[in-house]
């Protein structure tokens, strides 16, 4: 992998990182409720899940997992139902709870676990690492090292996306300071998560 390949990879990768999706929406929601720092730390759970997927892709196991109809269906089912459960919780969240006290009711480990499960339960992420990353790998050179470099770049850019969505979510805190507006925000995000969940359940392998 030469410098030109890497320079082509970085903007394409960053576009994937910044694309609106369930995990980025969750970072935005967490930042709005608990603050930017908490949302960024919780995002470590997502990075751990993605690091595991990159490792699987590097060893060739991810292709085997994605090729399995039964495993694809199981991951899709679990991921879709988990998204619907998150949407249900957010829809029924008490809008009168102040954001400053909300973090006391939810541990940082719990938020990180939420990010991890959301990322791990998305079969589309497996497809990204089995179809996208290998396009930038030169089979004539050390494949393992190339996956390591590309994987590190992906995780760093993913961290930037986490922070970006977290700061955006934090900025919304002033707009949704009243309970009625917080209810609108919560239910809008719940609707988006539910839509993503349904879309995941209906997704087919190409």
Residue pairs with C-beta under 8 A, 6 or more apart in sequence:
1 136
1 137
1 138
1 141
1 146
1 149
1 150
2 138
5 136
5 138
6 136
6 149
6 153
8 136
9 136
9 150
9 153
10 153
10 157
12 132
13 132
13 150
13 153
13 154
13 157
14 157
14 160
14 161
16 128
16 132
17 154
17 157
17 158
17 160
17 161
18 24
18 161
18 164
21 196
22 83
22 118
22 122
22 193
22 196
22 197
23 43
23 46
23 115
23 118
23 119
23 122
24 161
24 162
24 165
25 165
25 189
25 192
25 193
25 196
26 86
26 114
26 115
26 118
26 193
27 39
27 40
27 42
27 43
27 115
27 162
27 165
27 166
27 169
28 39
28 165
28 166
28 168
28 169
28 172
28 189
29 90
29 169
29 186
29 189
30 38
30 39
30 42
30 111
30 166
30 169
31 38
31 39
31 165
31 166
31 167
31 168
31 169
31 170
32 99
32 169
32 170
32 172
32 173
32 176
32 185
33 99
33 102
33 103
34 99
34 102
34 103
34 106
34 111
35 99
35 103
35 170
36 163
36 166
36 167
36 169
36 170
38 103
38 108
38 111
39 111
39 162
39 165
39 166
39 169
39 170
40 159
40 162
40 163
40 166
41 108
41 111
41 112
42 108
42 111
42 112
42 114
42 115
43 112
43 115
43 158
43 159
43 162
43 166
44 112
44 115
45 111
45 112
45 113
45 114
45 115
45 116
45 117
45 119
46 115
46 116
46 118
46 119
46 158
46 162
47 155
47 158
47 159
48 116
49 115
49 116
49 117
49 119
49 120
49 125
50 119
50 125
50 129
50 154
50 155
50 158
51 151
51 155
52 120
53 62
53 120
53 125
53 126
53 129
54 129
54 133
54 147
54 150
54 151
54 154
54 155
55 151
56 62
56 65
56 126
56 129
57 63
57 129
57 130
57 133
57 134
57 147
58 143
58 144
58 147
58 148
58 151
62 126
62 129
62 130
63 130
65 71
65 72
65 126
66 72
66 123
66 126
66 127
66 130
66 205
69 205
72 123
72 205
75 121
75 122
75 123
75 126
76 123
76 200
76 201
76 203
77 201
78 121
79 118
79 120
79 121
79 122
79 123
79 197
79 200
80 121
80 197
80 198
80 200
80 201
81 197
81 201
82 117
82 118
82 121
82 197
83 118
83 121
83 193
83 194
83 196
83 197
83 200
84 193
84 194
84 197
84 198
86 114
86 118
86 190
86 193
87 190
87 191
87 193
87 194
87 197
88 190
90 186
90 187
90 189
90 190
90 193
91 186
91 187
91 190
91 191
93 186
95 179
95 180
95 182
95 183
95 186
96 179
97 105
99 173
119 125
122 200
123 200
123 203
124 200
124 203
133 147
133 150
133 151
133 154
136 146
136 150
137 143
137 146
137 147
137 150
138 146
172 185
175 181
176 182
176 184
176 185
